Amino acid sequence: MVRLVRHEFAGQLDRSYAMLVRQQRAAINRDLYVHCPPGLATTDVKVEVVGVHDALFDVPAIGKVETKAVKFEMSVVGADGNRIMIPDTGHLIAQDGQWRWTLSRRSFSALLAGACP
């Protein structure tokens, strides 16, 4: 999850896309995903995992499956120079010998429709 967040903030969306669960990669156009603007790219992101637990989760393109719910806090430097803390939870699935991430329902739906989330 830490690697994924760093890729996303650095604008390395090709790397993020490669880490998606295979069912979502099969459904989502790679070129669209990697060209969706993530905002201003930065490598100055701090990520701290604050908890992990097993969770049944309804994953778009897969359905309800057991995941590892990873609760984390990320922070970036704001316009005023202070760090902005952003809490989030992501879901990982063991697949093909790796932990793979899942898009949210909102992001998955937008990308399926040909739009950036």
Secondary structure as UniProt FT lines:
FT   HELIX           2..10
FT   HELIX           13..18
FT   HELIX           22..27
FT   HELIX           30..35
FT   STRAND          46..59
FT   TURN            60..62
FT   STRAND          63..77
FT   TURN            79..80
FT   STRAND          83..95
FT   TURN            96..97
FT   STRAND          98..101
FT   HELIX           105..112
FT   TURN            113..114
//
